[in-house]
């Protein structure tokens, strides 16, 4: 199944129980609506709240990263991702994960990097 994943959404997380479930669910909804074979990888960076449990219950694969830092969490997520393409987003619901198909379209066209689309 791993080789069939086209897109991995990487979300670093540190005490984001208010937003992480929403982000995961929106990502999965975008996959379903657009027929995307994808996964959501939440990289927990030492949360002391219920963020990891909420992420997992919402459908994400949760990876724990003990080395502190936002960049370190992303690097771990990149190394654990199974998708051909990677999309990054924060766990506080500031990015609209329902827009994922627009990013994937550009990646499929051959773009190496697609910034926020507005």
N, C-alpha and C positions, 0 to 999 in steps of 0.2 A: 504493500500500500504506500510506503514511503515514496517510491519513485513516481507515484501518480499525483503527488501534491505539486501544484503549479505555483501556489502563492503562500508564503508564510507572513503573517502579521506579527511583528515583534513589539511587545509592550513591556517596558520596564515598570516595576511597581514597588513602591515603598509606602505602606500605610495609605492605601487608596480604596478602602472598602466602600466609599460612597460612589465611586465612578467605575471601578474595574468591571463589575458585572455588566453594566450598560455597554461599555466598550467592547467586551467580548461578544455580547449578544448582537450588537450592531454589525460587528465583523461577520459573524456567522450568518446573519440575515442577508448581508450583501453577497456573501458566497452563494447562498441558496437562490436568491433572486436572479443572479447573473450566471448561474451554473458554473461557478468557480470551484475547482478542487483545491481547497485551502485548509490551513490550520492556523490557530491562534496560539502563539507561544508567549506566555506571561513569565517574565523573569523577576521573581521576587528577590529583593535585595535586603532582606532582614525585617520584614514587616512584623509589627507587634500587635496588629489588629487581625481581622479575619480576611484580609485581602486574598491570601492564597486559596483559602477554602471557597470563597465566593467565586474567584476566577475559575477554579476547577469545576465547581457546580454549574457554572454558566457555559462550560464546554471547552475551556482552554486547557492546554497542556502547560503545567506549571513547572518551571525550573527554578531551583534555589541557587542563588549566587552569593557566596559568603564575602567575597571581596567587595568593599563598599564603593559606590559611585555609579552615577548615571551611565557614563561611558562604559564602565566595566559590565554593567547589566546588559547594555546593547551588544557588546562584544560576545558575551556568553550566549545571548539569544541568537546572534548570527551563526555561531558555531553549532548550535543545537537545531537550527531550522532545517526542514526537509524540503522546502519549496525551491523552485527554480528562481523565483523572484521574491524580493523582500519588501515589505511595507512597514514603516516605523510610525508609531504614534504613542502619545502619552496616555496614562491611565485615568486622567481626571475628566475625560469626556470633552476636552477642548477641541479635538479634531473630530470631524464627521466621518466615522468609519463606514457609513453608508455610501460614501463617495469612492470606496475602494475600486469598483469597476473602472472608473475613469483613469486611475493610476495604472491599472493593469493593461488597459488598452494602449497606453503610451509605451509601456514596457514591451508589450508584444510587437509594437511598431519598430522596436530597436533602440529606444532611448535607454541610456545607461542609468540616468538619474532623472526623476520627475519630482520637482518641488511641489509644494502645496498648490493645488489648483483652485482658483477662485473665480 
